[in-house]
Amino acid sequence: MPKLLPHCFGTTEYVRLSELPTPQASSLREWLPESYLTKLEEGGSVAEDCIEYEDYEFWYEYSRGDEGLLDEQL
């Protein structure tokens, strides 16, 4: 699975779930609590499917290893 590079909004790095490959987006949505999704204004429109890049990175690194560990960390 390719790792997405972050967008920047001020000092916040984030990714949009809609820009992830479908398998990544589906897996991440299953694992991530809804409260982690953030709305950001981007180029005059609102992106409603953003998460902080550090959360994506954590998920990405650990999703390829022990999934039990991933659930424990959250």
PDB file of N, CA, C, O and CB in Angstrom:
ATOM      1  N   MET A   1       0.843  -1.186   0.000  1.00  0.00           N
ATOM      2  CA  MET A   1       0.000   0.000   0.000  1.00  0.00           C
ATOM      3  C   MET A   1       0.884   1.244   0.000  1.00  0.00           C
ATOM      4  O   MET A   1       1.778   1.358   0.838  1.00  0.00           O
ATOM      5  CB  MET A   1      -0.957   0.001   1.222  1.00  0.00           C
ATOM      6  N   PRO A   2       0.656   2.157  -0.904  1.00  0.00           N
ATOM      7  CA  PRO A   2       1.441   3.393  -0.887  1.00  0.00           C
ATOM      8  C   PRO A   2       1.013   4.300   0.260  1.00  0.00           C
ATOM      9  O   PRO A   2      -0.158   4.344   0.638  1.00  0.00           O
ATOM     10  CB  PRO A   2       1.303   4.133  -2.221  1.00  0.00           C
ATOM     11  N   LYS A   3       1.982   5.015   0.799  1.00  0.00           N
ATOM     12  CA  LYS A   3       1.712   5.948   1.896  1.00  0.00           C
ATOM     13  C   LYS A   3       1.484   7.334   1.308  1.00  0.00           C
ATOM     14  O   LYS A   3       2.287   7.819   0.512  1.00  0.00           O
ATOM     15  CB  LYS A   3       2.887   5.966   2.930  1.00  0.00           C
ATOM     16  N   LEU A   4       0.394   7.962   1.701  1.00  0.00           N
ATOM     17  CA  LEU A   4       0.038   9.285   1.200  1.00  0.00           C
ATOM     18  C   LEU A   4       0.871  10.361   1.877  1.00  0.00           C
ATOM     19  O   LEU A   4       1.194  10.242   3.059  1.00  0.00           O
ATOM     20  CB  LEU A   4      -1.450   9.558   1.416  1.00  0.00           C
ATOM     21  N   LEU A   5       1.221  11.404   1.146  1.00  0.00           N
ATOM     22  CA  LEU A   5       1.910  12.559   1.725  1.00  0.00           C
ATOM     23  C   LEU A   5       0.862  13.528   2.272  1.00  0.00           C
ATOM     24  O   LEU A   5      -0.253  13.589   1.754  1.00  0.00           O
ATOM     25  CB  LEU A   5       2.825  13.263   0.664  1.00  0.00           C
ATOM     26  N   PRO A   6       1.209  14.285   3.314  1.00  0.00           N
ATOM     27  CA  PRO A   6       0.215  15.159   3.939  1.00  0.00           C
ATOM     28  C   PRO A   6      -0.021  16.462   3.178  1.00  0.00           C
ATOM     29  O   PRO A   6       0.837  16.937   2.434  1.00  0.00           O
ATOM     30  CB  PRO A   6       0.641  15.480   5.341  1.00  0.00           C
ATOM     31  N   HIS A   7      -1.209  17.020   3.386  1.00  0.00           N
ATOM     32  CA  HIS A   7      -1.515  18.399   3.020  1.00  0.00           C
ATOM     33  C   HIS A   7      -1.190  19.226   4.252  1.00  0.00           C
ATOM     34  O   HIS A   7      -1.120  18.689   5.357  1.00  0.00           O
ATOM     35  CB  HIS A   7      -3.032  18.584   2.554  1.00  0.00           C
ATOM     36  N   CYS A   8      -0.991  20.520   4.077  1.00  0.00           N
ATOM     37  CA  CYS A   8      -0.750  21.405   5.219  1.00  0.00           C
ATOM     38  C   CYS A   8      -1.833  22.469   5.276  1.00  0.00           C
ATOM     39  O   CYS A   8      -2.204  23.052   4.257  1.00  0.00           O
ATOM     40  CB  CYS A   8       0.651  22.062   5.129  1.00  0.00           C
ATOM     41  N   PHE A   9      -2.335  22.713   6.482  1.00  0.00           N
ATOM     42  CA  PHE A   9      -3.311  23.768   6.741  1.00  0.00           C
ATOM     43  C   PHE A   9      -2.779  24.521   7.940  1.00  0.00           C
ATOM     44  O   PHE A   9      -2.941  24.079   9.077  1.00  0.00           O
ATOM     45  CB  PHE A   9      -4.777  23.197   6.994  1.00  0.00           C
ATOM     46  N   GLY A  10      -2.143  25.660   7.696  1.00  0.00           N
ATOM     47  CA  GLY A  10      -1.451  26.352   8.779  1.00  0.00           C
ATOM     48  C   GLY A  10      -0.304  25.479   9.238  1.00  0.00           C
ATOM     49  O   GLY A  10       0.579  25.133   8.453  1.00  0.00           O
ATOM     50  N   THR A  11      -0.320  25.126  10.509  1.00  0.00           N
ATOM     51  CA  THR A  11       0.724  24.250  11.047  1.00  0.00           C
ATOM     52  C   THR A  11       0.258  22.802  11.157  1.00  0.00           C
ATOM     53  O   THR A  11       0.990  21.948  11.657  1.00  0.00           O
ATOM     54  CB  THR A  11       1.171  24.747  12.412  1.00  0.00           C
ATOM     55  N   THR A  12      -0.957  22.524  10.691  1.00  0.00           N
ATOM     56  CA  THR A  12      -1.525  21.180  10.791  1.00  0.00           C
ATOM     57  C   THR A  12      -1.294  20.402   9.508  1.00  0.00           C
ATOM     58  O   THR A  12      -1.595  20.881   8.416  1.00  0.00           O
ATOM     59  CB  THR A  12      -3.023  21.249  11.102  1.00  0.00           C
ATOM     60  N   GLU A  13      -0.757  19.201   9.649  1.00  0.00           N
ATOM     61  CA  GLU A  13      -0.627  18.293   8.520  1.00  0.00           C
ATOM     62  C   GLU A  13      -1.796  17.327   8.576  1.00  0.00           C
ATOM     63  O   GLU A  13      -2.137  16.820   9.644  1.00  0.00           O
ATOM     64  CB  GLU A  13       0.745  17.533   8.539  1.00  0.00           C
ATOM     65  N   TYR A  14      -2.415  17.070   7.424  1.00  0.00           N
ATOM     66  CA  TYR A  14      -3.582  16.200   7.400  1.00  0.00           C
ATOM     67  C   TYR A  14      -3.651  15.433   6.085  1.00  0.00           C
ATOM     68  O   TYR A  14      -2.955  15.756   5.122  1.00  0.00           O
ATOM     69  CB  TYR A  14      -4.865  17.013   7.609  1.00  0.00           C
ATOM     70  N   VAL A  15      -4.502  14.413   6.066  1.00  0.00           N
ATOM     71  CA  VAL A  15      -4.831  13.692   4.840  1.00  0.00           C
ATOM     72  C   VAL A  15      -6.347  13.637   4.728  1.00  0.00           C
ATOM     73  O   VAL A  15      -7.068  13.687   5.725  1.00  0.00           O
ATOM     74  CB  VAL A  15      -4.205  12.251   4.829  1.00  0.00           C
ATOM     75  N   ARG A  16      -6.808  13.534   3.494  1.00  0.00           N
ATOM     76  CA  ARG A  16      -8.236  13.353   3.231  1.00  0.00           C
ATOM     77  C   ARG A  16      -8.471  11.883   2.932  1.00  0.00           C
ATOM     78  O   ARG A  16      -7.781  11.292   2.102  1.00  0.00           O
ATOM     79  CB  ARG A  16      -8.728  14.258   2.046  1.00  0.00           C
ATOM     80  N   LEU A  17      -9.444  11.300   3.607  1.00  0.00           N
ATOM     81  CA  LEU A  17      -9.725   9.885   3.387  1.00  0.00           C
ATOM     82  C   LEU A  17     -10.131   9.615   1.942  1.00  0.00           C
ATOM     83  O   LEU A  17      -9.844   8.544   1.407  1.00  0.00           O
ATOM     84  CB  LEU A  17     -10.820   9.411   4.333  1.00  0.00           C
ATOM     85  N   SER A  18     -10.797  10.576   1.310  1.00  0.00           N
ATOM     86  CA  SER A  18     -11.234  10.392  -0.076  1.00  0.00           C
ATOM     87  C   SER A  18     -10.062  10.321  -1.056  1.00  0.00           C
ATOM     88  O   SER A  18     -10.249   9.910  -2.202  1.00  0.00           O
ATOM     89  CB  SER A  18     -12.165  11.522  -0.478  1.00  0.00           C
ATOM     90  N   GLU A  19      -8.877  10.707  -0.636  1.00  0.00           N
ATOM     91  CA  GLU A  19      -7.700  10.641  -1.505  1.00  0.00           C
ATOM     92  C   GLU A  19      -6.903   9.349  -1.320  1.00  0.00           C
ATOM     93  O   GLU A  19      -5.958   9.085  -2.064  1.00  0.00           O
ATOM     94  CB  GLU A  19      -6.800  11.833  -1.244  1.00  0.00           C
ATOM     95  N   LEU A  20      -7.281   8.560  -0.341  1.00  0.00           N
ATOM     96  CA  LEU A  20      -6.593   7.292  -0.097  1.00  0.00           C
ATOM     97  C   LEU A  20      -7.090   6.229  -1.066  1.00  0.00           C
ATOM     98  O   LEU A  20      -8.221   6.313  -1.546  1.00  0.00           O
ATOM     99  CB  LEU A  20      -6.801   6.829   1.358  1.00  0.00           C
ATOM    100  N   PRO A  21      -6.261   5.227  -1.362  1.00  0.00           N
ATOM    101  CA  PRO A  21      -6.763   4.076  -2.106  1.00  0.00           C
ATOM    102  C   PRO A  21      -7.938   3.467  -1.331  1.00  0.00           C
ATOM    103  O   PRO A  21      -7.935   3.464  -0.100  1.00  0.00           O
ATOM    104  CB  PRO A  21      -5.628   3.015  -2.338  1.00  0.00           C
ATOM    105  N   THR A  22      -8.922   2.961  -2.036  1.00  0.00           N
ATOM    106  CA  THR A  22     -10.144   2.452  -1.410  1.00  0.00           C
ATOM    107  C   THR A  22      -9.878   1.463  -0.279  1.00  0.00           C
ATOM    108  O   THR A  22     -10.515   1.581   0.768  1.00  0.00           O
ATOM    109  CB  THR A  22     -11.008   1.795  -2.449  1.00  0.00           C
ATOM    110  N   PRO A  23      -8.969   0.490  -0.432  1.00  0.00           N
ATOM    111  CA  PRO A  23      -8.733  -0.436   0.683  1.00  0.00           C
ATOM    112  C   PRO A  23      -8.219   0.271   1.942  1.00  0.00           C
ATOM    113  O   PRO A  23      -8.622  -0.068   3.055  1.00  0.00           O
ATOM    114  CB  PRO A  23      -7.740  -1.506   0.262  1.00  0.00           C
ATOM    115  N   GLN A  24      -7.329   1.252   1.763  1.00  0.00           N
ATOM    116  CA  GLN A  24      -6.819   2.002   2.916  1.00  0.00           C
ATOM    117  C   GLN A  24      -7.936   2.803   3.572  1.00  0.00           C
ATOM    118  O   GLN A  24      -8.092   2.773   4.793  1.00  0.00           O
ATOM    119  CB  GLN A  24      -5.674   2.939   2.491  1.00  0.00           C
ATOM    120  N   ALA A  25      -8.708   3.514   2.768  1.00  0.00           N
ATOM    121  CA  ALA A  25      -9.780   4.351   3.310  1.00  0.00           C
ATOM    122  C   ALA A  25     -10.790   3.508   4.081  1.00  0.00           C
ATOM    123  O   ALA A  25     -11.226   3.901   5.163  1.00  0.00           O
ATOM    124  CB  ALA A  25     -10.486   5.119   2.182  1.00  0.00           C
ATOM    125  N   SER A  26     -11.161   2.364   3.540  1.00  0.00           N
ATOM    126  CA  SER A  26     -12.128   1.489   4.207  1.00  0.00           C
ATOM    127  C   SER A  26     -11.585   0.971   5.529  1.00  0.00           C
ATOM    128  O   SER A  26     -12.274   1.009   6.548  1.00  0.00           O
ATOM    129  CB  SER A  26     -12.498   0.316   3.303  1.00  0.00           C
ATOM    130  N   SER A  27     -10.360   0.491   5.511  1.00  0.00           N
ATOM    131  CA  SER A  27      -9.749  -0.043   6.725  1.00  0.00           C
ATOM    132  C   SER A  27      -9.588   1.036   7.793  1.00  0.00           C
ATOM    133  O   SER A  27      -9.851   0.797   8.972  1.00  0.00           O
ATOM    134  CB  SER A  27      -8.393  -0.663   6.404  1.00  0.00           C
ATOM    135  N   LEU A  28      -9.161   2.207   7.380  1.00  0.00           N
ATOM    136  CA  LEU A  28      -8.965   3.314   8.316  1.00  0.00           C
ATOM    137  C   LEU A  28     -10.292   3.770   8.907  1.00  0.00           C
ATOM    138  O   LEU A  28     -10.367   4.045  10.105  1.00  0.00           O
ATOM    139  CB  LEU A  28      -8.269   4.488   7.619  1.00  0.00           C
ATOM    140  N   ARG A  29     -11.339   3.855   8.093  1.00  0.00           N
ATOM    141  CA  ARG A  29     -12.666   4.247   8.603  1.00  0.00           C
ATOM    142  C   ARG A  29     -13.188   3.235   9.622  1.00  0.00           C
ATOM    143  O   ARG A  29     -13.828   3.618  10.601  1.00  0.00           O
ATOM    144  CB  ARG A  29     -13.671   4.385   7.439  1.00  0.00           C
ATOM    145  N   GLU A  30     -12.923   1.950   9.400  1.00  0.00           N
ATOM    146  CA  GLU A  30     -13.355   0.920  10.351  1.00  0.00           C
ATOM    147  C   GLU A  30     -12.647   1.070  11.689  1.00  0.00           C
ATOM    148  O   GLU A  30     -13.255   0.855  12.737  1.00  0.00           O
ATOM    149  CB  GLU A  30     -13.095  -0.476   9.780  1.00  0.00           C
ATOM    150  N   TRP A  31     -11.388   1.433  11.667  1.00  0.00           N
ATOM    151  CA  TRP A  31     -10.585   1.513  12.885  1.00  0.00           C
ATOM    152  C   TRP A  31     -10.747   2.836  13.615  1.00  0.00           C
ATOM    153  O   TRP A  31     -10.793   2.863  14.845  1.00  0.00           O
ATOM    154  CB  TRP A  31      -9.136   1.300  12.555  1.00  0.00           C
ATOM    155  N   LEU A  32     -10.832   3.920  12.881  1.00  0.00           N
ATOM    156  CA  LEU A  32     -10.788   5.263  13.455  1.00  0.00           C
ATOM    157  C   LEU A  32     -12.147   5.698  14.007  1.00  0.00           C
ATOM    158  O   LEU A  32     -13.153   5.594  13.306  1.00  0.00           O
ATOM    159  CB  LEU A  32     -10.314   6.260  12.409  1.00  0.00           C
ATOM    160  N   PRO A  33     -12.193   6.182  15.253  1.00  0.00           N
ATOM    161  CA  PRO A  33     -13.459   6.722  15.772  1.00  0.00           C
ATOM    162  C   PRO A  33     -13.910   7.928  14.939  1.00  0.00           C
ATOM    163  O   PRO A  33     -13.083   8.719  14.485  1.00  0.00           O
ATOM    164  CB  PRO A  33     -13.308   7.127  17.265  1.00  0.00           C
ATOM    165  N   GLU A  34     -15.199   8.058  14.747  1.00  0.00           N
ATOM    166  CA  GLU A  34     -15.772   9.158  13.958  1.00  0.00           C
ATOM    167  C   GLU A  34     -15.309  10.523  14.460  1.00  0.00           C
ATOM    168  O   GLU A  34     -15.184  11.464  13.677  1.00  0.00           O
ATOM    169  CB  GLU A  34     -17.297   9.091  13.991  1.00  0.00           C
ATOM    170  N   SER A  35     -15.053  10.632  15.761  1.00  0.00           N
ATOM    171  CA  SER A  35     -14.652  11.916  16.353  1.00  0.00           C
ATOM    172  C   SER A  35     -13.279  12.393  15.865  1.00  0.00           C
ATOM    173  O   SER A  35     -12.928  13.554  16.076  1.00  0.00           O
ATOM    174  CB  SER A  35     -14.638  11.800  17.870  1.00  0.00           C
ATOM    175  N   TYR A  36     -12.507  11.532  15.228  1.00  0.00           N
ATOM    176  CA  TYR A  36     -11.192  11.922  14.716  1.00  0.00           C
ATOM    177  C   TYR A  36     -11.283  12.639  13.372  1.00  0.00           C
ATOM    178  O   TYR A  36     -10.319  13.273  12.943  1.00  0.00           O
ATOM    179  CB  TYR A  36     -10.304  10.697  14.582  1.00  0.00           C
ATOM    180  N   LEU A  37     -12.432  12.544  12.703  1.00  0.00           N
ATOM    181  CA  LEU A  37     -12.600  13.239  11.430  1.00  0.00           C
ATOM    182  C   LEU A  37     -12.750  14.728  11.679  1.00  0.00           C
ATOM    183  O   LEU A  37     -13.442  15.144  12.608  1.00  0.00           O
ATOM    184  CB  LEU A  37     -13.820  12.693  10.657  1.00  0.00           C
ATOM    185  N   THR A  38     -12.101  15.528  10.849  1.00  0.00           N
ATOM    186  CA  THR A  38     -12.088  16.977  10.999  1.00  0.00           C
ATOM    187  C   THR A  38     -12.531  17.625   9.699  1.00  0.00           C
ATOM    188  O   THR A  38     -12.221  17.133   8.614  1.00  0.00           O
ATOM    189  CB  THR A  38     -10.686  17.477  11.408  1.00  0.00           C
ATOM    190  N   LYS A  39     -13.256  18.728   9.811  1.00  0.00           N
ATOM    191  CA  LYS A  39     -13.637  19.513   8.637  1.00  0.00           C
ATOM    192  C   LYS A  39     -12.640  20.653   8.479  1.00  0.00           C
ATOM    193  O   LYS A  39     -12.326  21.353   9.442  1.00  0.00           O
ATOM    194  CB  LYS A  39     -15.101  20.061   8.764  1.00  0.00           C
ATOM    195  N   LEU A  40     -12.146  20.832   7.263  1.00  0.00           N
ATOM    196  CA  LEU A  40     -11.226  21.929   6.959  1.00  0.00           C
ATOM    197  C   LEU A  40     -11.681  22.622   5.684  1.00  0.00           C
ATOM    198  O   LEU A  40     -12.137  21.975   4.741  1.00  0.00           O
ATOM    199  CB  LEU A  40      -9.764  21.412   6.813  1.00  0.00           C
ATOM    200  N   GLU A  41     -11.553  23.944   5.665  1.00  0.00           N
ATOM    201  CA  GLU A  41     -11.851  24.683   4.444  1.00  0.00           C
ATOM    202  C   GLU A  41     -10.622  24.617   3.555  1.00  0.00           C
ATOM    203  O   GLU A  41      -9.508  24.929   3.974  1.00  0.00           O
ATOM    204  CB  GLU A  41     -12.255  26.169   4.749  1.00  0.00           C
ATOM    205  N   GLU A  42     -10.852  24.204   2.325  1.00  0.00           N
ATOM    206  CA  GLU A  42      -9.744  23.961   1.405  1.00  0.00           C
ATOM    207  C   GLU A  42     -10.104  24.526   0.036  1.00  0.00           C
ATOM    208  O   GLU A  42     -10.956  23.976  -0.661  1.00  0.00           O
ATOM    209  CB  GLU A  42      -9.417  22.439   1.309  1.00  0.00           C
ATOM    210  N   GLY A  43      -9.462  25.612  -0.345  1.00  0.00           N
ATOM    211  CA  GLY A  43      -9.706  26.188  -1.662  1.00  0.00           C
ATOM    212  C   GLY A  43     -11.137  26.633  -1.888  1.00  0.00           C
ATOM    213  O   GLY A  43     -11.662  26.469  -2.989  1.00  0.00           O
ATOM    214  N   GLY A  44     -11.779  27.189  -0.878  1.00  0.00           N
ATOM    215  CA  GLY A  44     -13.145  27.674  -1.008  1.00  0.00           C
ATOM    216  C   GLY A  44     -14.213  26.624  -0.769  1.00  0.00           C
ATOM    217  O   GLY A  44     -15.399  26.955  -0.757  1.00  0.00           O
ATOM    218  N   SER A  45     -13.832  25.372  -0.579  1.00  0.00           N
ATOM    219  CA  SER A  45     -14.802  24.327  -0.259  1.00  0.00           C
ATOM    220  C   SER A  45     -14.412  23.679   1.067  1.00  0.00           C
ATOM    221  O   SER A  45     -13.293  23.845   1.553  1.00  0.00           O
ATOM    222  CB  SER A  45     -14.877  23.261  -1.399  1.00  0.00           C
ATOM    223  N   VAL A  46     -15.346  22.947   1.634  1.00  0.00           N
ATOM    224  CA  VAL A  46     -15.099  22.308   2.925  1.00  0.00           C
ATOM    225  C   VAL A  46     -14.809  20.826   2.714  1.00  0.00           C
ATOM    226  O   VAL A  46     -15.598  20.110   2.097  1.00  0.00           O
ATOM    227  CB  VAL A  46     -16.310  22.497   3.878  1.00  0.00           C
ATOM    228  N   ALA A  47     -13.679  20.381   3.228  1.00  0.00           N
ATOM    229  CA  ALA A  47     -13.310  18.964   3.197  1.00  0.00           C
ATOM    230  C   ALA A  47     -13.731  18.362   4.533  1.00  0.00           C
ATOM    231  O   ALA A  47     -13.234  18.767   5.584  1.00  0.00           O
ATOM    232  CB  ALA A  47     -11.760  18.765   2.934  1.00  0.00           C
ATOM    233  N   GLU A  48     -14.644  17.395   4.493  1.00  0.00           N
ATOM    234  CA  GLU A  48     -15.209  16.835   5.723  1.00  0.00           C
ATOM    235  C   GLU A  48     -14.589  15.508   6.126  1.00  0.00           C
ATOM    236  O   GLU A  48     -15.006  14.913   7.120  1.00  0.00           O
ATOM    237  CB  GLU A  48     -16.684  16.658   5.565  1.00  0.00           C
ATOM    238  N   ASP A  49     -13.622  15.040   5.391  1.00  0.00           N
ATOM    239  CA  ASP A  49     -13.059  13.712   5.652  1.00  0.00           C
ATOM    240  C   ASP A  49     -11.566  13.778   5.955  1.00  0.00           C
ATOM    241  O   ASP A  49     -10.797  12.942   5.481  1.00  0.00           O
ATOM    242  CB  ASP A  49     -13.303  12.794   4.461  1.00  0.00           C
ATOM    243  N   CYS A  50     -11.160  14.760   6.735  1.00  0.00           N
ATOM    244  CA  CYS A  50      -9.748  14.956   7.054  1.00  0.00           C
ATOM    245  C   CYS A  50      -9.390  14.332   8.399  1.00  0.00           C
ATOM    246  O   CYS A  50     -10.190  14.335   9.335  1.00  0.00           O
ATOM    247  CB  CYS A  50      -9.408  16.444   7.063  1.00  0.00           C
ATOM    248  N   ILE A  51      -8.188  13.804   8.475  1.00  0.00           N
ATOM    249  CA  ILE A  51      -7.640  13.355   9.754  1.00  0.00           C
ATOM    250  C   ILE A  51      -6.215  13.886   9.853  1.00  0.00           C
ATOM    251  O   ILE A  51      -5.559  14.129   8.840  1.00  0.00           O
ATOM    252  CB  ILE A  51      -7.677  11.781   9.885  1.00  0.00           C
ATOM    253  N   GLU A  52      -5.753  14.061  11.070  1.00  0.00           N
ATOM    254  CA  GLU A  52      -4.387  14.539  11.256  1.00  0.00           C
ATOM    255  C   GLU A  52      -3.409  13.496  10.719  1.00  0.00           C
ATOM    256  O   GLU A  52      -3.617  12.290  10.855  1.00  0.00           O
ATOM    257  CB  GLU A  52      -4.103  14.841  12.756  1.00  0.00           C
ATOM    258  N   TYR A  53      -2.349  13.992  10.112  1.00  0.00           N
ATOM    259  CA  TYR A  53      -1.375  13.109   9.480  1.00  0.00           C
ATOM    260  C   TYR A  53      -0.735  12.165  10.487  1.00  0.00           C
ATOM    261  O   TYR A  53      -0.449  11.015  10.153  1.00  0.00           O
ATOM    262  CB  TYR A  53      -0.301  13.924   8.783  1.00  0.00           C
ATOM    263  N   GLU A  54      -0.506  12.626  11.711  1.00  0.00           N
ATOM    264  CA  GLU A  54       0.119  11.740  12.706  1.00  0.00           C
ATOM    265  C   GLU A  54      -0.778  10.545  13.012  1.00  0.00           C
ATOM    266  O   GLU A  54      -0.269   9.456  13.277  1.00  0.00           O
ATOM    267  CB  GLU A  54       0.424  12.515  14.004  1.00  0.00           C
ATOM    268  N   ASP A  55      -2.102  10.718  12.981  1.00  0.00           N
ATOM    269  CA  ASP A  55      -3.010   9.586  13.183  1.00  0.00           C
ATOM    270  C   ASP A  55      -2.944   8.628  12.000  1.00  0.00           C
ATOM    271  O   ASP A  55      -2.943   7.410  12.174  1.00  0.00           O
ATOM    272  CB  ASP A  55      -4.454  10.079  13.389  1.00  0.00           C
ATOM    273  N   TYR A  56      -2.890   9.192  10.792  1.00  0.00           N
ATOM    274  CA  TYR A  56      -2.754   8.364   9.594  1.00  0.00           C
ATOM    275  C   TYR A  56      -1.439   7.593   9.624  1.00  0.00           C
ATOM    276  O   TYR A  56      -1.414   6.397   9.333  1.00  0.00           O
ATOM    277  CB  TYR A  56      -2.835   9.232   8.325  1.00  0.00           C
ATOM    278  N   GLU A  57      -0.348   8.268   9.973  1.00  0.00           N
ATOM    279  CA  GLU A  57       0.962   7.610  10.033  1.00  0.00           C
ATOM    280  C   GLU A  57       0.964   6.462  11.033  1.00  0.00           C
ATOM    281  O   GLU A  57       1.483   5.382  10.750  1.00  0.00           O
ATOM    282  CB  GLU A  57       2.049   8.622  10.403  1.00  0.00           C
ATOM    283  N   PHE A  58       0.379   6.703  12.209  1.00  0.00           N
ATOM    284  CA  PHE A  58       0.303   5.660  13.226  1.00  0.00           C
ATOM    285  C   PHE A  58      -0.448   4.458  12.669  1.00  0.00           C
ATOM    286  O   PHE A  58       0.027   3.325  12.744  1.00  0.00           O
ATOM    287  CB  PHE A  58      -0.385   6.187  14.506  1.00  0.00           C
ATOM    288  N   TRP A  59      -1.629   4.721  12.111  1.00  0.00           N
ATOM    289  CA  TRP A  59      -2.429   3.641  11.548  1.00  0.00           C
ATOM    290  C   TRP A  59      -1.659   2.918  10.447  1.00  0.00           C
ATOM    291  O   TRP A  59      -1.643   1.688  10.412  1.00  0.00           O
ATOM    292  CB  TRP A  59      -3.757   4.185  11.003  1.00  0.00           C
ATOM    293  N   TYR A  60      -1.022   3.664   9.549  1.00  0.00           N
ATOM    294  CA  TYR A  60      -0.308   3.082   8.418  1.00  0.00           C
ATOM    295  C   TYR A  60       0.799   2.143   8.884  1.00  0.00           C
ATOM    296  O   TYR A  60       0.917   1.020   8.395  1.00  0.00           O
ATOM    297  CB  TYR A  60       0.277   4.182   7.538  1.00  0.00           C
ATOM    298  N   GLU A  61       1.603   2.607   9.826  1.00  0.00           N
ATOM    299  CA  GLU A  61       2.725   1.797  10.303  1.00  0.00           C
ATOM    300  C   GLU A  61       2.250   0.538  11.022  1.00  0.00           C
ATOM    301  O   GLU A  61       2.797  -0.544  10.811  1.00  0.00           O
ATOM    302  CB  GLU A  61       3.609   2.619  11.233  1.00  0.00           C
ATOM    303  N   TYR A  62       1.255   0.677  11.854  1.00  0.00           N
ATOM    304  CA  TYR A  62       0.820  -0.458  12.653  1.00  0.00           C
ATOM    305  C   TYR A  62      -0.199  -1.342  11.954  1.00  0.00           C
ATOM    306  O   TYR A  62      -0.398  -2.482  12.373  1.00  0.00           O
ATOM    307  CB  TYR A  62       0.252   0.026  13.934  1.00  0.00           C
ATOM    308  N   SER A  63      -0.848  -0.861  10.912  1.00  0.00           N
ATOM    309  CA  SER A  63      -1.820  -1.688  10.197  1.00  0.00           C
ATOM    310  C   SER A  63      -1.128  -2.796   9.419  1.00  0.00           C
ATOM    311  O   SER A  63      -1.749  -3.798   9.067  1.00  0.00           O
ATOM    312  CB  SER A  63      -2.660  -0.830   9.250  1.00  0.00           C
ATOM    313  N   ARG A  64       0.136  -2.616   9.158  1.00  0.00           N
ATOM    314  CA  ARG A  64       0.888  -3.636   8.435  1.00  0.00           C
ATOM    315  C   ARG A  64       1.500  -4.660   9.376  1.00  0.00           C
ATOM    316  O   ARG A  64       2.120  -5.626   8.931  1.00  0.00           O
ATOM    317  CB  ARG A  64       1.975  -2.991   7.602  1.00  0.00           C
ATOM    318  N   GLY A  65       1.327  -4.449  10.680  1.00  0.00           N
ATOM    319  CA  GLY A  65       1.885  -5.377  11.661  1.00  0.00           C
ATOM    320  C   GLY A  65       0.785  -6.047  12.449  1.00  0.00           C
ATOM    321  O   GLY A  65      -0.135  -6.633  11.880  1.00  0.00           O
ATOM    322  N   ASP A  66       0.884  -5.958  13.748  1.00  0.00           N
ATOM    323  CA  ASP A  66      -0.043  -6.624  14.658  1.00  0.00           C
ATOM    324  C   ASP A  66      -1.307  -5.785  14.825  1.00  0.00           C
ATOM    325  O   ASP A  66      -1.268  -4.733  15.464  1.00  0.00           O
ATOM    326  CB  ASP A  66       0.623  -6.875  16.028  1.00  0.00           C
ATOM    327  N   GLU A  67      -2.433  -6.239  14.255  1.00  0.00           N
ATOM    328  CA  GLU A  67      -3.674  -5.482  14.353  1.00  0.00           C
ATOM    329  C   GLU A  67      -4.193  -5.421  15.778  1.00  0.00           C
ATOM    330  O   GLU A  67      -4.891  -4.471  16.133  1.00  0.00           O
ATOM    331  CB  GLU A  67      -4.723  -6.087  13.453  1.00  0.00           C
ATOM    332  N   GLY A  68      -3.873  -6.403  16.600  1.00  0.00           N
ATOM    333  CA  GLY A  68      -4.267  -6.359  18.004  1.00  0.00           C
ATOM    334  C   GLY A  68      -3.626  -5.178  18.705  1.00  0.00           C
ATOM    335  O   GLY A  68      -4.264  -4.524  19.530  1.00  0.00           O
ATOM    336  N   LEU A  69      -2.388  -4.901  18.390  1.00  0.00           N
ATOM    337  CA  LEU A  69      -1.688  -3.757  18.956  1.00  0.00           C
ATOM    338  C   LEU A  69      -2.362  -2.458  18.535  1.00  0.00           C
ATOM    339  O   LEU A  69      -2.462  -1.526  19.332  1.00  0.00           O
ATOM    340  CB  LEU A  69      -0.216  -3.759  18.524  1.00  0.00           C
ATOM    341  N   LEU A  70      -2.820  -2.391  17.306  1.00  0.00           N
ATOM    342  CA  LEU A  70      -3.492  -1.202  16.798  1.00  0.00           C
ATOM    343  C   LEU A  70      -4.744  -0.903  17.617  1.00  0.00           C
ATOM    344  O   LEU A  70      -4.969   0.250  17.986  1.00  0.00           O
ATOM    345  CB  LEU A  70      -3.853  -1.380  15.317  1.00  0.00           C
ATOM    346  N   ASP A  71      -5.546  -1.892  17.904  1.00  0.00           N
ATOM    347  CA  ASP A  71      -6.755  -1.693  18.703  1.00  0.00           C
ATOM    348  C   ASP A  71      -6.423  -1.289  20.129  1.00  0.00           C
ATOM    349  O   ASP A  71      -7.124  -0.459  20.709  1.00  0.00           O
ATOM    350  CB  ASP A  71      -7.599  -2.957  18.709  1.00  0.00           C
ATOM    351  N   GLU A  72      -5.375  -1.852  20.708  1.00  0.00           N
ATOM    352  CA  GLU A  72      -4.985  -1.514  22.078  1.00  0.00           C
ATOM    353  C   GLU A  72      -4.536  -0.069  22.196  1.00  0.00           C
ATOM    354  O   GLU A  72      -4.807   0.573  23.211  1.00  0.00           O
ATOM    355  CB  GLU A  72      -3.877  -2.436  22.554  1.00  0.00           C
ATOM    356  N   GLN A  73      -3.859   0.456  21.193  1.00  0.00           N
ATOM    357  CA  GLN A  73      -3.315   1.804  21.253  1.00  0.00           C
ATOM    358  C   GLN A  73      -4.389   2.868  21.238  1.00  0.00           C
ATOM    359  O   GLN A  73      -4.181   3.951  21.786  1.00  0.00           O
ATOM    360  CB  GLN A  73      -2.375   2.027  20.114  1.00  0.00           C
ATOM    361  N   LEU A  74      -5.518   2.602  20.636  1.00  0.00           N
ATOM    362  CA  LEU A  74      -6.590   3.585  20.563  1.00  0.00           C
ATOM    363  C   LEU A  74      -7.383   3.537  21.833  1.00  0.00           C
ATOM    364  O   LEU A  74      -8.345   4.289  21.989  1.00  0.00           O
ATOM    365  CB  LEU A  74      -7.496   3.343  19.351  1.00  0.00           C
TER     366      LEU A  74
END
